Amino acid sequence: MGYDLDILISGGTVLTMSDGMNIVENCAIGISEGTIHFVETEEYLKTIDWQAKESIDATGSLILPGLVNTHTHLPMVCFRGLADDLPLMDWLNNYIFPAEARFVNREMVYYGSMLAIAEMLLSGTTTFCDGYFYESSVARAAIDAGIRSVSCQGFIDFPTTENPDPTNNILIGEAFADKWTGVSPLITPAFFCHAPYTCSPETLATIKDLARRRGFLYLTHLAETQEEITTIVDRFGKTPVRHLYDLGILDDRTVAVHCNWLDDEEIQILADCGTSVSHNPESSMKLAAGVAPIPKMLDAGVTVGLGTDGCASNNDLDLFTEMDTAAKIHKVTSMDPTVMDAQTVLRIATIDGAKVLGLHDRIGSVEVGKRADLVIVDMQKPHLTPCYNYYSHLVYAASGHDVSGVIIDGKIVVRDRILTTIDVDGVMERVREIAENIRKEHLT
């Protein structure tokens, strides 16, 4: 048997995150035309004929599937640090929404997304799910950078710079779907309704109907704060989860983001409907929004992925630190050190995140036939020595700064911690210019 490979990775240890959670020491991973063709030991190379355009020596490193960020708002990197230490509704209504009304445009969205993508690539994220305005600019940035994206056109029931008349939401959605369906294997178009308290029942249901007709994923913030619960109960006489259930929103193509305030019956509703959840612990901690009952959700069979949320409320996009937080916050709130063990958390950040986004047939594990979205983590560091358990080290000791290489769809996008697809200095300079305009006009 012979292989004409684009990339051969050898010498490291691969955590496949497959159903069997197989680990391969002294591995050999063959990649051609964006696909993984074999995952074996180095001894396998002696039994085949092969040649590779590029060989990567991963000795002393871990190779794992690329991390999947199931919820973020990339352009909000331009608002990083703009309004910290505030409760959610104050933060949104008095700072973020006014800033967005004045400064969000196609250029801001594109360059903010490029900067955010640079940060994600350097910290091991290979797929993200974004919901925002001017989402076509986010998708263009993803294509230019070579990262995999679920790009969600955002909807809200008040005027925005992109859509001054919210009654045109359906037209915006149709146009976005027409524009991005089938354009690139890296882009999966989807829809994002901001929240039940900012979108009317008509908007929520109309966009969900459009999502069903187009076969799109549908996302919304849900049960994020106690104030949201009170608001929806006052308006509709039911909690947000029951409100969406009665509207027919919840199904296996819906992703509910946050879900910090759910009772046991609501968790079962999500499980019965097949609705997935994006867990964003750092953002919820920073905004004092609450702690989602993730262990209960997992016990009920809800599929859970990990997200960072946007940089205005986190303030970073490092899924390694997000994993550490996700593991620890549930231990301390339950007073049980065994919940959310490291292996479970790494699954949530990889293969389960891919399941949340409906991409698990393509990504999320290192297996033959899947797309080559891989991360190489340099374990030859003082803070990673010694190593007794790979999963524990990745969740509790590593950070995004330990990522040395990233491959997406069979293309090297980070080599020796250098971005190959982004002029990061140029992008940072453009974002500094945007930020200076915000500083002058919004903060003075």
FIFI-867362 format. One record per residue (C-alpha): residue number from 0; chain; x, y, z. Coordinates in steps of 0.5 Angstrom, whole numbers, plus 500, padded with zeros to 3 digits. Layout:
N
resi	chain	c1	c2	c3
NUM	A	X	Y	Z
...
REM end
This chain:
444
resi	chain	c1	c2	c3
0	A	500	500	500
1	A	503	507	498
2	A	501	514	501
3	A	502	521	497
4	A	501	525	503
5	A	501	533	504
6	A	503	532	512
7	A	506	527	516
8	A	505	528	524
9	A	510	523	528
10	A	513	522	534
11	A	508	525	539
12	A	502	522	543
13	A	495	523	540
14	A	489	523	544
15	A	484	521	539
16	A	477	523	543
17	A	474	517	539
18	A	468	513	542
19	A	474	509	545
20	A	478	515	547
21	A	484	511	544
22	A	491	514	546
23	A	497	513	541
24	A	504	514	543
25	A	509	515	538
26	A	504	516	533
27	A	504	517	525
28	A	498	521	522
29	A	498	521	515
30	A	494	527	512
31	A	492	528	504
32	A	487	533	501
33	A	485	535	508
34	A	483	528	510
35	A	486	524	516
36	A	488	517	512
37	A	491	513	518
38	A	492	514	525
39	A	498	509	527
40	A	504	508	531
41	A	511	510	528
42	A	512	503	526
43	A	507	503	521
44	A	511	507	517
45	A	516	501	516
46	A	510	497	513
47	A	508	502	507
48	A	511	506	502
49	A	510	513	503
50	A	512	520	502
51	A	510	527	505
52	A	510	534	502
53	A	511	536	509
54	A	513	532	516
55	A	512	535	523
56	A	516	532	528
57	A	511	532	534
58	A	516	529	539
59	A	515	531	546
60	A	508	534	544
61	A	500	532	545
62	A	496	532	538
63	A	489	533	539
64	A	483	535	535
65	A	482	542	534
66	A	478	545	540
67	A	471	547	538
68	A	468	554	541
69	A	461	553	541
70	A	459	560	542
71	A	462	567	541
72	A	461	574	538
73	A	468	575	535
74	A	467	583	533
75	A	466	584	540
76	A	474	584	541
77	A	473	591	539
78	A	470	592	546
79	A	474	588	550
80	A	475	592	557
81	A	470	597	555
82	A	465	596	561
83	A	467	591	566
84	A	465	589	573
85	A	457	591	571
86	A	451	586	571
87	A	449	584	565
88	A	443	588	564
89	A	447	595	566
90	A	452	592	561
91	A	448	591	555
92	A	443	597	556
93	A	448	602	558
94	A	454	600	555
95	A	454	595	549
96	A	448	596	546
97	A	449	604	545
98	A	457	602	543
99	A	454	597	538
100	A	449	602	535
101	A	455	607	534
102	A	461	603	532
103	A	459	597	529
104	A	460	597	521
105	A	463	592	516
106	A	470	594	517
107	A	469	594	525
108	A	466	587	524
109	A	471	584	519
110	A	478	586	523
111	A	475	585	530
112	A	474	578	527
113	A	480	577	524
114	A	484	579	531
115	A	479	574	535
116	A	481	569	530
117	A	488	570	531
118	A	487	569	538
119	A	483	563	537
120	A	488	560	533
121	A	494	561	537
122	A	490	558	543
123	A	488	552	539
124	A	481	553	537
125	A	480	551	530
126	A	472	551	529
127	A	468	557	532
128	A	460	559	532
129	A	459	566	532
130	A	453	570	532
131	A	453	578	530
132	A	451	583	526
133	A	454	584	519
134	A	455	576	519
135	A	458	576	512
136	A	464	580	514
137	A	465	574	520
138	A	465	569	515
139	A	469	572	510
140	A	474	573	515
141	A	474	566	517
142	A	475	564	510
143	A	481	569	509
144	A	484	566	516
145	A	483	559	514
146	A	479	557	520
147	A	472	553	520
148	A	466	557	522
149	A	459	556	524
150	A	457	563	522
151	A	450	566	525
152	A	446	572	522
153	A	444	575	528
154	A	437	578	529
155	A	434	583	535
156	A	428	587	535
157	A	430	594	535
158	A	434	598	530
159	A	441	596	528
160	A	446	599	524
161	A	445	593	519
162	A	438	593	519
163	A	434	599	521
164	A	428	596	520
165	A	427	590	524
166	A	421	588	520
167	A	426	586	515
168	A	429	580	519
169	A	426	575	515
170	A	429	578	508
171	A	436	579	512
172	A	435	572	514
173	A	433	569	507
174	A	439	574	503
175	A	444	571	508
176	A	442	564	507
177	A	442	565	499
178	A	449	568	500
179	A	453	563	504
180	A	449	556	503
181	A	455	552	499
182	A	460	557	498
183	A	466	554	502
184	A	467	547	506
185	A	469	552	512
186	A	463	556	513
187	A	456	553	515
188	A	451	558	515
189	A	446	559	521
190	A	441	564	525
191	A	442	567	532
192	A	436	570	535
193	A	439	574	541
194	A	434	572	547
195	A	427	571	548
196	A	427	578	552
197	A	430	582	546
198	A	426	578	540
199	A	418	577	540
200	A	415	571	540
201	A	414	572	532
202	A	421	574	531
203	A	423	567	535
204	A	418	563	531
205	A	419	566	524
206	A	427	565	524
207	A	426	558	527
208	A	421	557	521
209	A	426	559	516
210	A	432	555	519
211	A	428	549	519
212	A	426	550	511
213	A	434	552	510
214	A	436	546	514
215	A	440	551	519
216	A	442	551	526
217	A	438	556	530
218	A	442	559	537
219	A	439	563	542
220	A	441	566	549
221	A	437	562	554
222	A	436	563	562
223	A	442	567	562
224	A	440	571	569
225	A	435	571	574
226	A	432	578	571
227	A	431	574	564
228	A	427	569	568
229	A	423	575	572
230	A	422	579	565
231	A	419	573	561
232	A	415	570	567
233	A	412	577	567
234	A	411	578	560
235	A	408	571	558
236	A	407	567	565
237	A	412	562	564
238	A	419	561	564
239	A	424	562	558
240	A	425	555	557
241	A	417	553	557
242	A	416	559	553
243	A	421	557	547
244	A	418	550	548
245	A	411	552	547
246	A	413	556	541
247	A	416	550	538
248	A	423	553	538
249	A	426	547	541
250	A	429	541	537
251	A	435	538	535
252	A	437	543	531
253	A	437	548	536
254	A	443	550	541
255	A	441	554	547
256	A	447	558	550
257	A	448	559	558
258	A	442	556	561
259	A	444	558	568
260	A	437	558	571
261	A	434	551	569
262	A	430	547	574
263	A	430	539	573
264	A	423	539	569
265	A	426	544	564
266	A	433	540	563
267	A	428	534	561
268	A	425	538	556
269	A	431	540	553
270	A	434	533	553
271	A	427	530	550
272	A	427	535	545
273	A	434	534	543
274	A	436	541	544
275	A	444	542	545
276	A	447	547	550
277	A	453	552	550
278	A	456	552	556
279	A	460	559	557
280	A	462	559	565
281	A	467	565	565
282	A	463	570	562
283	A	457	568	566
284	A	462	568	572
285	A	464	575	570
286	A	457	578	569
287	A	455	574	576
288	A	449	571	571
289	A	449	564	575
290	A	452	557	574
291	A	449	553	569
292	A	447	546	572
293	A	451	542	567
294	A	453	536	571
295	A	445	535	571
296	A	444	536	564
297	A	450	531	562
298	A	446	526	567
299	A	440	527	563
300	A	443	526	556
301	A	443	533	554
302	A	449	534	549
303	A	454	540	552
304	A	459	544	548
305	A	464	549	551
306	A	464	557	549
307	A	468	563	551
308	A	462	568	549
309	A	465	575	546
310	A	471	578	549
311	A	467	584	552
312	A	464	579	557
313	A	470	574	558
314	A	475	578	556
315	A	479	572	552
316	A	478	567	547
317	A	482	561	550
318	A	478	555	551
319	A	484	552	555
320	A	483	557	561
321	A	475	556	559
322	A	476	548	560
323	A	480	549	567
324	A	474	554	569
325	A	469	549	567
326	A	472	543	571
327	A	473	547	577
328	A	466	552	578
329	A	462	545	578
330	A	466	542	583
331	A	466	548	588
332	A	458	549	587
333	A	457	542	588
334	A	462	541	593
335	A	464	534	589
336	A	471	534	587
337	A	469	528	582
338	A	464	532	578
339	A	466	535	571
340	A	473	530	571
341	A	478	533	566
342	A	476	527	561
343	A	469	529	560
344	A	471	537	560
345	A	476	535	554
346	A	470	532	550
347	A	466	538	551
348	A	471	542	548
349	A	472	537	542
350	A	468	532	540
351	A	461	534	544
352	A	462	541	541
353	A	462	538	534
354	A	456	535	536
355	A	453	541	538
356	A	454	544	532
357	A	452	538	528
358	A	459	537	525
359	A	461	531	529
360	A	461	527	522
361	A	467	531	520
362	A	471	534	526
363	A	472	533	533
364	A	476	527	534
365	A	482	524	530
366	A	480	519	526
367	A	481	516	519
368	A	476	519	514
369	A	475	526	518
370	A	478	532	516
371	A	484	534	519
372	A	483	539	524
373	A	489	538	529
374	A	492	542	535
375	A	499	540	537
376	A	501	542	544
377	A	508	543	547
378	A	509	539	553
379	A	516	540	554
380	A	515	546	559
381	A	516	547	566
382	A	509	548	568
383	A	507	541	564
384	A	513	537	568
385	A	512	531	570
386	A	506	529	566
387	A	502	523	569
388	A	495	524	566
389	A	494	527	559
390	A	487	530	560
391	A	488	533	567
392	A	495	537	564
393	A	491	539	558
394	A	485	542	563
395	A	488	544	569
396	A	495	546	567
397	A	496	548	560
398	A	494	554	557
399	A	493	556	550
400	A	500	559	550
401	A	502	552	550
402	A	500	551	543
403	A	505	550	538
404	A	502	548	531
405	A	495	548	528
406	A	492	545	522
407	A	485	546	519
408	A	482	542	514
409	A	489	539	512
410	A	493	546	512
411	A	498	549	517
412	A	495	555	520
413	A	500	556	526
414	A	507	553	525
415	A	512	554	531
416	A	507	559	534
417	A	507	563	528
418	A	500	565	524
419	A	501	563	517
420	A	495	566	514
421	A	494	573	518
422	A	498	579	518
423	A	497	579	526
424	A	501	586	526
425	A	497	589	521
426	A	490	587	524
427	A	492	589	531
428	A	494	596	528
429	A	487	597	525
430	A	483	595	531
431	A	487	600	535
432	A	485	605	530
433	A	478	603	531
434	A	479	603	539
435	A	481	610	538
436	A	475	612	535
437	A	471	609	540
438	A	475	612	546
439	A	474	619	543
440	A	467	618	541
441	A	464	614	546
442	A	468	614	553
443	A	469	622	553
REM end
